């Protein structure tokens, strides 16, 4: 089987395409294992679709399925275009809905599904939170010090609300975001849907307007904008290697 390894803002994925739809939870755990496999945050499988350019199966590294992944959507769009599975402007189906993406060299912009506010501002464990669905649920706390990552609180909130957990701060003209991801069960170098949820929270608080640059833990700079109620997420992706397994 031929697979590709991709990195998008530090989120890394194993990607391949096939005609066969089946449960690949065990394969995801095997391939994503950092010591005994290729190593990745997730596995993405492209399948043919009659209406859209393709549909995907997305698995976290623990074998659980996720409805959506922002950085994964950019990586898979680049893979699909590079392997002539889709044109440079494409539509593909996820469990969260239809994703629109455009590819220009190594820069990919995706239009995410319509965000939903699940729970408005509330206080817990010393932070003010909002719970937003940007394809998957995200808790966001805007903090004074982004250098401090409260992993104990993140773990607790992740399990209580079955959501990813983000700490964000707007400073020096950019939105800085750190994310604890369910399915990985640790802080990751980046999370696209988490950055988008943090953008929406900071925008609601009037820290930013309809566009911002955002920097996750990987320190790669991305762009997020909202236009006519639609959320767009843009940045570079890297095809780190390809191999047969």
C-alpha positions in Angstrom: 0.0 0.0 0.0 1.3 3.4 -1.0 0.9 6.1 1.7 1.9 9.8 2.1 3.0 11.6 5.2 1.9 15.2 5.5 2.4 18.0 8.0 0.1 21.0 8.3 1.2 23.6 10.8 2.8 20.8 12.8 -0.3 18.5 12.8 0.9 15.4 10.9 -1.1 12.8 9.0 -0.7 9.5 7.2 -2.9 9.7 4.0 -3.8 7.2 1.3 -6.7 6.6 -1.1 -8.7 3.4 -1.9 -12.0 2.1 -3.3 -12.7 0.0 -0.2 -14.7 1.4 2.7 -14.1 -0.4 6.0 -13.3 0.1 9.6 -9.6 1.2 9.9 -9.4 2.0 13.6 -6.8 -0.7 14.2 -4.8 0.5 11.2 -4.9 4.1 12.4 -3.5 3.0 15.8 -0.8 1.0 14.1 0.3 3.6 11.5 0.1 6.6 13.9 2.1 5.0 16.7 5.2 7.2 17.2 7.5 4.3 18.1 6.1 1.3 16.3 4.5 2.9 13.2 5.0 5.8 10.9 3.9 8.3 13.6 1.1 10.8 13.2 -1.7 12.7 14.8 -4.2 11.1 12.5 -5.0 8.8 9.5 -6.9 10.1 6.5 -8.4 7.8 3.9 -9.9 9.1 0.6 -12.8 7.3 -0.9 -14.7 8.0 -4.2 -18.0 9.8 -4.1 -20.7 10.3 -6.7 -21.5 13.9 -5.9 -18.3 15.3 -4.5 -14.6 15.0 -5.5 -14.2 12.4 -2.7 -15.1 11.7 0.8 -12.8 10.9 3.7 -12.5 8.7 6.7 -10.6 10.5 9.5 -9.1 8.7 12.5 -7.3 10.1 15.5 -4.1 8.4 16.5 -6.0 6.4 19.2 -8.3 4.9 16.5 -11.3 7.1 17.3 -13.1 8.8 14.4 -13.5 12.5 14.2 -16.1 14.5 12.3 -13.6 17.1 11.1 -10.0 18.3 11.3 -9.0 21.7 10.0 -5.3 21.0 9.3 -6.3 17.6 8.0 -8.6 19.2 5.5 -5.8 21.3 4.1 -3.4 18.3 4.0 -5.9 16.0 2.3 -6.8 18.7 -0.3 -3.1 19.0 -1.3 -2.8 15.2 -1.5 -6.0 14.9 -3.6 -4.8 17.6 -6.1 -1.2 16.3 -6.2 -2.5 12.7 -7.0 -5.0 14.0 -9.6 -8.0 12.9 -7.5 -9.5 16.4 -7.5 -9.0 19.8 -9.3 -7.3 22.7 -7.5 -10.8 23.9 -6.3 -12.6 21.0 -4.8 -15.4 19.8 -2.5 -15.2 16.8 -0.3 -17.4 15.1 2.2 -16.6 14.8 5.9 -18.8 13.7 8.8 -19.2 17.3 9.7 -20.4 18.2 6.2 -19.0 19.4 2.9 -15.6 21.1 2.9 -14.5 23.5 0.1 -10.8 23.8 -0.5 -8.5 25.5 -3.0 -4.8 24.6 -3.6 -2.1 26.9 -4.9 1.3 25.3 -4.9 1.8 24.4 -1.2 -0.7 26.8 0.2 -4.2 25.5 0.9 -7.3 27.4 2.0 -10.4 25.6 3.2 -13.9 26.8 3.9 -15.0 25.1 7.0 -18.6 24.1 7.9 -20.8 26.7 9.6 -19.7 27.1 13.2 -22.2 26.6 16.0 -22.1 28.1 19.5 -22.8 25.2 21.9 -22.4 27.0 25.2 -21.9 30.7 25.8 -19.6 32.2 28.3 -19.2 30.3 31.6 -16.6 30.1 34.4 -14.9 26.9 35.6 -11.6 26.1 37.1 -10.4 29.7 37.1 -11.1 30.4 33.4 -13.9 31.9 31.3 -14.9 29.4 28.6 -17.0 29.2 25.5 -17.9 26.0 23.7 -18.0 26.2 19.9 -18.4 23.6 17.2 -16.2 24.4 14.2 -16.6 20.9 12.8 -15.8 19.3 16.2 -16.4 20.8 19.6 -13.9 23.2 21.2 -13.6 24.8 24.5 -11.8 28.2 24.3 -10.3 30.3 27.2 -8.7 33.6 26.4 -5.8 33.9 28.8 -3.3 36.6 30.0 -0.2 34.3 29.7 -0.1 31.9 26.7 3.3 30.5 27.8 1.5 28.7 30.6 -0.5 25.6 29.5 -2.6 24.1 32.3 -2.6 20.5 31.2 -4.4 19.3 34.3 -7.4 21.6 33.7 -7.3 20.8 29.9 -7.6 17.1 30.6 -10.4 17.6 33.1 -12.4 19.9 30.8 -11.8 17.6 27.7 -13.4 14.6 29.4 -16.2 16.6 31.1 -17.3 18.2 27.9 -16.0 15.7 25.4 -14.3 18.6 23.6 -10.9 19.8 22.6 -9.5 22.5 24.8 -7.8 25.7 23.7 -6.0 28.5 25.5 -5.6 31.6 23.3 -4.2 35.2 23.5 -4.1 38.0 21.0 -0.8 39.9 21.3 1.7 41.5 19.0 -0.8 41.6 16.2 -1.4 37.8 16.1 -3.6 35.3 17.8 -1.6 32.7 19.6 -3.3 29.3 20.4 -2.4 26.2 22.3 -4.6 23.1 22.0 -5.2 19.9 23.9 -6.8 17.4 21.4 -9.1 14.6 22.2 -8.1 11.4 20.4 -4.4 12.4 20.8 -4.9 13.1 24.5 -2.2 15.7 24.7 -1.2 19.1 23.5 -0.5 19.1 19.8 1.6 21.4 17.7 -1.5 22.8 16.0 -5.2 22.3 15.6 -7.0 24.0 12.7 -10.5 23.8 14.1 -9.2 24.9 17.5 -7.5 27.9 16.0 -10.8 28.8 14.2 -12.8 28.4 17.4 -10.3 30.7 19.2 -10.6 33.2 16.4 -14.4 33.3 16.8 -14.1 33.7 20.6 -11.5 36.5 20.2 -13.7 38.2 17.5 -16.7 38.0 19.8 -14.7 39.8 22.5 -13.7 42.5 20.0 -10.0 41.7 20.2 -9.9 41.1 16.4 -12.1 41.8 13.5 -12.8 39.6 10.4 -9.2 38.6 9.7 -6.2 37.6 11.7 -2.9 35.8 11.5 -2.7 32.9 14.0 0.3 31.1 15.5 0.0 27.7 17.2 2.6 25.9 19.2 4.5 24.9 16.0 5.1 28.6 15.4 3.9 28.4 11.8 1.8 31.4 10.8 -1.6 30.8 9.3 -4.5 33.1 8.3 -8.2 32.9 9.3 -10.9 35.1 8.0 -14.7 35.3 8.0 -16.6 36.5 5.0 -20.4 36.5 4.6 -20.7 34.3 7.6 -18.2 31.7 6.1 -15.1 30.7 7.9 -11.8 30.3 5.9 -8.5 28.8 7.1 -5.3 29.2 5.1 -1.7 28.1 5.4 1.1 26.0 3.9 1.3 22.2 4.0 4.2 19.9 3.6 4.4 16.4 1.9 7.2 15.1 4.1 7.6 11.7 2.4 5.9 8.9 0.5 6.4 5.2 0.9 5.1 1.7 0.4 4.1 -0.3 3.5 
